[in-house]
Amino acid sequence: MYKSLLRPLLFKLDPEKVHYLTADALKTAFSLPLAKSIGRSMFQVQDPRLERELFGLKFPNPVGLAAGFDKDAKLVDELAELGFGFVEIGTLTPKPQEGNPKPRLFRLPEDQAIINRMGFNNEGVDAAVERLRQRKSNIIVGGNIGKNKVTPNEEALNDYLYCFKALYDVVDYFVVNVSSPNTPDLRALQEKEPLQQLLMALQEQNSKMPRPKPLLLKIAPDLNESQLNDIIEIAIATKLSGIIATNTTISREGLHTPGTRVTKIGAGGLSGKPLTRHSTEIIRYLRQHLPQEVKIIGVGGIMSADDAVEKLNAGADLVQLYTGFIYEGPALISRINKKLLGR
């Protein structure tokens, strides 16, 4: 029903407006009597064979929602009803920020892709913390953290530490985002020396907490082999729990969308089907070179159950959806889980 009826209607509207309409619709729908039980019967697939244990956490299934969809932790309970095994909120920053000027979200239907240059728009980490304190579901939640646009890179650590401390009691794991292409100079923090210093400082703070939380790093798909080797070295040196591969790409190679339209859209991170193969190749490379205790969450171009299985076969321990969730709807979650049970 989603692809044949709802999606054609939604895709006639501005993408960012649709996002907020969808969020409101989810809130309203799951507030109605019997809605939760109907949602569970339609979308949830529960089976012990789907469970995964990583970082000391038990995931009911390996299909999660990537950061960016529920930046401000407003939909955690509703998303839990759709059958996700875990939800990642953020990217969150210490202070609220509006993000980049609109329009900043664009669909490329010919490529089953999205370009965004949102720019870490969020209401600030403290607002998200208050919402998470009031949530009712027990779904695993990851906290994706970044820095404010106005914070210079030399002071970025302060922003990451602030978010870490604020979220510590209300999330199950952390993700350090230095790979978004939509905050000026952020990707410079992905270089070897500043990244290692940032992660070491976060792990030092983590070690001082009552119970250290898993710390993961989200990387860009635009890294070359030498840079990937640096990431592997840093992951081992800083005792990271895992790597999320990958974020959006700045590449526009191989698109079917007319070049004039792509040029008109301008800068931003590309996600969706054009990333499918490349993100899987990165996962495979990481798995071949990382120790088994460093886990991998695969994300990027999962548009079908087969795409998810391919990433898991390449070495991912869990997978995350974003653009595939938008193009395929919530049924994609159950299709992946059913495919895994049928293997």
NORURUR-V689277 format. One record per backbone hydrogen bond with DSSP energy under -1.0 kcal/mol. CO is the residue of the C=O (numbers start at 1). NH is the residue of the N-H. If there is no record, write none. Layout:
((CO:NH) (CO:NH))
This chain:
((1:5) (1:6) (2:7) (6:10) (7:11) (9:12) (10:13) (14:18) (15:19) (16:20) (17:21) (18:22) (19:23) (20:24) (21:25) (22:26) (23:27) (24:28) (25:29) (26:30) (28:31) (29:32) (32:35) (34:38) (35:39) (36:40) (37:41) (38:42) (39:43) (40:44) (47:50) (48:51) (52:59) (54:57) (57:54) (59:52) (62:319) (63:85) (64:321) (65:88) (70:73) (75:79) (76:80) (77:81) (79:84) (80:83) (86:65) (87:142) (89:144) (90:68) (92:146) (93:125) (97:122) (104:117) (106:115) (108:111) (108:113) (112:273) (113:108) (114:271) (115:106) (116:269) (118:100) (122:97) (124:128) (125:129) (126:130) (127:131) (128:132) (129:133) (140:87) (141:172) (141:173) (142:89) (143:175) (144:92) (145:177) (148:151) (152:155) (153:156) (156:160) (157:161) (158:162) (159:163) (160:164) (161:165) (162:166) (163:167) (164:168) (167:170) (167:171) (173:143) (174:216) (175:145) (176:218) (183:186) (185:188) (186:189) (187:190) (188:191) (191:195) (192:196) (193:197) (194:198) (195:199) (196:200) (197:201) (198:202) (199:203) (200:204) (201:205) (202:206) (203:207) (206:209) (214:174) (215:241) (215:242) (216:176) (217:244) (219:247) (224:228) (225:229) (226:230) (227:231) (228:232) (229:233) (230:234) (231:235) (232:236) (233:237) (234:238) (235:240) (241:295) (242:217) (243:297) (244:219) (245:299) (249:270) (252:255) (258:262) (259:263) (260:264) (261:265) (262:266) (269:116) (270:249) (271:114) (272:275) (273:276) (275:279) (276:280) (277:281) (278:282) (279:283) (280:284) (281:285) (282:286) (283:287) (284:288) (285:289) (286:290) (291:294) (295:243) (296:317) (296:318) (297:245) (298:320) (301:303) (304:308) (305:309) (306:310) (307:311) (308:312) (309:313) (310:314) (311:316) (318:298) (319:64) (321:66) (322:326) (323:327) (324:328) (325:329) (329:332) (330:333) (331:335) (332:336) (333:337) (334:338) (335:339) (336:340) (337:341) (338:342))
